[in-house]
């Protein structure tokens, strides 16, 4: 039901954006964007995931770590999975690979991903609040940000309870059916939270979000939109908030619609906004597909196999096979 609804929304957005769009007028403008601007956008987009990999290693450092290229490989395989598969299984798939290669329990790695997303959400809500002072944001996104804030508050309270009252949390879990599965998880979360790297990773999350505005800025400059870096940051917040609900793989359709809505807030004509949204999607997505596909090939596994194993929620993989050790970028 959820994938069907996501596909329907994405298709509706695509039709809404590209209906009556003048390709003959805008395509030459897309092709005229200087190569240095495109190259800068691609490189800064890659830098985003380098920062994400560094942050993930920091978060897991009290429990075990991987070489940064290994972490990057897991991240890009997960990103590729999100681009081609419904329901965004990439987070679970990258957790599976990280657990297999590092020997850290799968459930612990998943908890680190949840903490990552909590950090991202806090920074995103703070950025949305700041953006609301400079531009009137769409009501749909305002409502969505409030829902996200409530969810983050709930997750944050549970995390704080697990960190600040670990013994009480363990006693509570002992009375539930999840006692055995979550006992070691609480210890791992406690180890992460009591390490300086936990707070460092939170700060890196701010850089991770801020860097995502750079590709938008370089392309907007090359496209001669006249947007400032601050306006590109606001556009990023709109895109990120709009990407939270389930939708088609790669956020096709909704991505273009959100970019058009965001750019038009700054006085850009609709046709020009659609042309820019098309270019931004291609420049961000095509390199991700390429690197993600290469990262997947390097694992020696098929995406369908990884998805199946991720759905089955594997047990703690303490041992690492020789084949998985030899696969890498």
Buried (B, 14 or more C-beta within 10 A) or exposed (E): EEBEEBBEBBEEBBEEBBEEBEEEEBEEBBEEBEEEBBEBBBEBBBBBBBBBBBBBBBBBBBBBBBBEEBBBBBBBBBBBBBBBBBBBBBBBBBBBBBBBBBBBBBBBBBBBBBBBBBBBBBBBBEBBEEBBEEBEBBEEBEEBBEEBBEEBEEBEEEBEEBBEEBEEBBEEBEEEEEEEBBEEBBBBBBBBBEBEBBEBBBEBBBBBBBBBBBBBBBBBBBBBBEBEEBBBBBBBBBBBBBEBBEBBBBBBBBBBBBBBBBBBBBEBEEBBBBBBBBBBBEBBBEBBBEBBBBBBEBBEBEBEEBBEBBEEEBEBBEEEEEEBEEBBB
